[in-house]
Amino acid sequence: MAKHPYIQAIETYYEACNQRDATLMVSTFTDDIVHYFVDHAPVRSATGLANYWCKVAPRTGATWKLDHALVDEPEAVIEWSMRWRPPAELDYELLRGTEWFVFVGSKIAEIRSYHCNFLLNDPQNRQLRDFDYTNRGYARED
């Protein structure tokens, strides 16, 4: 059975991240993509996000693998694993997380990334940074 085009796009994106291939990454994004994180401010624009991963990934030797995926157009949600070496550590470890992707046509327009590890053990890392939860209809903070 053929894979859904969204899953193919996500796999291509991860392949590009693993190869540090900015051109291939950009080919999977809308120009105005936004990637939200729990541990720092969002990264915006196709070239901005590709440059971000090409700069950050080599510092930790990170490589990603898509482990499980579900599609409900125009979204896909996945579980991933990332082999990486945390700062000041000698050994690699496996980190697991999940991401929600929003698509426009066949391109990734938004990524919402959720993960936690000992380096992120901070109360402010319990939700996406600068994400408009209220206007998206999410539960209020109170």
PyMOL commands that set and color helices and strands:
alter all, ss='L'
color gray80, all
select helices_A, chain A and resi 5-19+22-26+46-60+118-120+123-126
alter helices_A, ss='H'
color red, helices_A
select strands_A, chain A and resi 29-36+43-44+63-72+75-84+93-104+107-115
alter strands_A, ss='S'
color yellow, strands_A
deselect
rebuild
show_as cartoon
